[in-house]
Structures are given as C-alpha cells and as structure tokens.
Amino acid sequence: MKGKTILVPGAQAAEVVARGEAELGIGQASEIVPIAGAQLLGPLPGELASTTIFTAHPKQPRHSLSS
C-alpha cells in the first residue's frame, strides 16, 4: 500500500480523487462534500475514525459604537 500512497497538503484529498489521480481519499466530510466529482461514502470504522471538535470563544469587543 505504501507504494501507492500519495500524500497531499491540506484539504486536497477530494480534489486529487476528483481529478482521477487517486481512487480513495481520506478527509473531513466538510472538505469532501463541496468538491465536484468526489463522493462522500461515510465515516471510517470506529477504531480508525477520529472526531474533530470545533469550538469558538467570542472575544469582547475592544471598542463600543456609541450613537
């Protein structure tokens, strides 16, 4: 398998598959869905899957707008 592996930077796995340069790509669903020619097949099995949790902490505004 190592001889057939193509490592691509960033979120380009779906684009490489869509161009026909690879048969399988692994990436986040949100990176695969918008790529024309790529199809999201589903999550990896439990022991191979990982979850990315996104969080946000709104900053207090530095300046307030007054009328």
Secondary structure, 3 states (H helix, E strand, C coil): CHHHCCCCCCCCHHHHHHCCCCCCCCCCHHHHCCCCCCCCCCCCCCCCCCCCCCCCCCCCCCCCCCC
